[in-house]
Structure formats: structure tokens, C-alpha cells
Amino acid sequence: MNAGFSLVLIILHHYLVASSCLQMRLRGREWDRPLHRVCSSVEDVDSLDATESTPTIPTFLPSLRGVDYVPLATMLATGDFKAADQFTRDNLIKISGAADKGRSFVYFTEVQNIPSVDLATMERLWLDFSNGQFGYSVQKRAWDLENGHFDNFIRRIGWTTTEDGRERKLKWFGANEFIYDVSKAPKGHLPLTSALRGTQLMKQLMAHPVWTQYDWRNYKDLQWDP
């Protein structure tokens, strides 16, 4: 093999690597990593799509509201992200105190009543079983990157689509348009938070103190045993 042909193969190799990485970035899966890190090597490309060993369901799942989190852990461990999302949203109604008042939704003023313990338990399960792709703390990073601009935030995490050349929000009713496949959804896509009554609920969730109490980006290093 002559030197010229070898050079062509090397250039082609780097082009394919860069193209694969750019497509990942465009799909929104790696918006919180610098582009030079996403595309630094073939090993990086492989690691982004490789399925890591699934963590086991933890035995320590604390709750200040008496919630059993084993069902949520089981849903996430088996890849049933749609059911896990529903559990999470229903649980916010319970642990915020809204359910005790006979309501099926959370007022933004009730977010302060949500115990950090319960949010942390749900968050570590979401992070563990999605390999860091889903979770409120992931959304918090997107929120901060967009300086709390709601429209930019939902665009970044894939809650919008383009139809007939116009951008619109994904539909909640009828044919659900959200993505429950961790290999296809943009980073931070789940769990969902309804903005049908306004954006204040999302704003208050993102301002909850639990997101600054732990180093969620390095969630695998956090210790949770009692």
C-alpha cells in the first residue's frame, strides 16, 4: 500500500468519525459536552452508543412522604420510561401535598414543599437507569445553559418539532409525540413537566435546592447508603 493511498484512508477515517459525532450533537444527545470532547476519537463515538451494564435496583430508597420507590426503579430498570414518567409526575402531586388537597396537579408555589430526599431518590434512579441521559438534574443543566429561557430550553431537550416549516410544541393529547426510547431521545427529554398552566412550575422545579446539594453531573460517585 503506497503512502498516498494510506493518507486517503486516514482522511476518510477522520471524516467518518467527525460526521458521526456531529450527527450525535445535532440529535441533541450530547449538548452538554464540548464538541472537541464528543468527537475526539473513535473510542468516544463507540462509548456514546455503547450500552453499559444495567445497574441493580438499590435497596436504599428513602422517602419523607412514605413513598415506595421500588415500582419506579423497576420501570426504569426494565426500560419502561413511559410508565416511569407517569409515576414521577403522579408522585410530584403526592409529595408536594397537592393530592391531599384533592388536586391532580401541582401549583408552582407547592414545589417548595417537595422534600429533597424524595427528589434525590427519584433522580438517582432516573440517572442510573438512563446512563445519565434523563433526569431533572440533566434538565437543570439545559435550563442554566439557556438562562431560564423556556422556549430555548424545550427546544434543546426536544419538546418541540417542526411541521410545515413552523416550530410547535409536542402534543400531550391524542397521539403522544414524546420519545420514550433512551437511545433516540435528546438528552434531558424525560421526565416531562406540563406547561399547560404556564411555565412557573418548570421554573420552580429547576430552582429547587436539591440540584445544588449534590454533584449530579458525577452521579455515579455519589454515596447513598444510610
Secondary structure, 3 states (H helix, E strand, C coil): CCHHHHHHHHHHHHHHHHHHHHHHHHCCCCCCCCHHHHCCCHHHHHHHHCCCCCCCCCCCCCCCCCCCCHHHHHHHHCCCHHHHHHHHHHHHHHHCCCHHHCCCCCCHHHHHHCCHHHHHHHHHHHHHHHCCCCCHHHHHHHHHHCCCCHHHHHHHCCCEEEECCEEEECCCCCCCCCCCCCCCCCCCCCCCCCCCCCCHHHHHHHCCCHHHHCCHHHHHHCCCCC
